[in-house]
Amino acid sequence: MDKSWMNAPIYSEAYLDGVNGFMLFVETHVGKNCDIRCPCKRCLNLIINNQKTVKAHIRLHGIDPHYVKWFNHGEKRAVNDCSTHSR
């Protein structure tokens, strides 16, 4: 999925379309009515909310630009991801 929208201005059409795409991704990979971690710039995936609230937060505050692998929302980690190896 194209994630370039994450760096667009939050009131731009590209950003708003990206938010809708992200929420469809969540619905497909996590489920429609499941509470999820909020990846907005304020919550930083630390707070769990319903999907309607998460969408509002992302639109209002912007999405964390460092959250490029959406592993909290169903995106698979790479096999060679160092977090999957024991230390």
RARA-V483488 format. One record per pair of residues at least 4 apart in sequence whose C-alpha atoms are under 7 Angstrom apart, sorted by sequence separation. I is the first residue (numbers start at 1). J is the second residue. D is the distance in Angstrom with one decimal. If there is no record, write none. Layout:
I|J|D, I|J|D
//
This chain:
8|12|6.8, 11|15|6.7, 12|16|6.4, 13|17|6.0, 14|18|6.1, 15|19|6.2, 16|20|6.4, 17|21|6.2, 18|22|6.0, 19|23|6.2, 20|24|6.3, 21|25|6.2, 22|26|6.2, 23|27|6.1, 24|28|6.1, 25|29|6.1, 26|30|5.4, 27|31|4.6, 30|34|6.8, 39|43|6.2, 40|44|5.6, 43|47|5.5, 49|53|6.2, 50|54|6.3, 51|55|6.1, 52|56|6.3, 53|57|6.1, 54|58|6.2, 55|59|6.2, 56|60|6.0, 57|61|5.6, 58|62|4.7, 70|74|6.5, 71|75|4.6, 77|81|6.6, 10|15|5.6, 11|16|6.8, 26|31|6.8, 27|32|4.6, 38|43|5.8, 39|44|4.9, 49|54|6.2, 58|63|5.2, 70|75|5.1, 71|76|6.0, 8|14|6.8, 9|15|6.5, 38|44|6.5, 39|45|4.6, 69|75|6.7, 71|77|6.4, 8|15|5.6, 38|45|4.8, 37|45|4.8, 38|46|7.0, 5|14|5.7, 6|15|6.6, 37|46|6.4, 38|47|5.8, 5|15|4.8, 37|47|5.6, 38|48|5.9, 37|48|4.3, 38|49|6.5, 36|48|5.2, 37|49|6.3, 5|18|5.4, 35|48|6.4, 36|49|5.7, 35|49|5.3, 36|50|6.2, 35|50|4.4, 36|51|6.5, 34|50|6.8, 35|51|6.1, 38|54|5.3, 40|57|5.9, 40|58|4.9, 42|61|6.9, 41|61|6.0, 44|64|6.4, 40|61|6.1, 41|62|5.8, 40|62|5.5, 41|63|5.4, 40|63|4.2, 41|64|4.6, 39|63|5.7, 40|64|5.3, 39|64|5.8, 37|72|6.9, 30|73|6.3, 29|73|6.8, 30|74|6.0, 29|74|5.0, 26|73|5.7, 26|74|6.9, 10|59|6.5, 10|62|6.1, 6|63|6.5, 7|65|6.9, 6|65|6.3
//
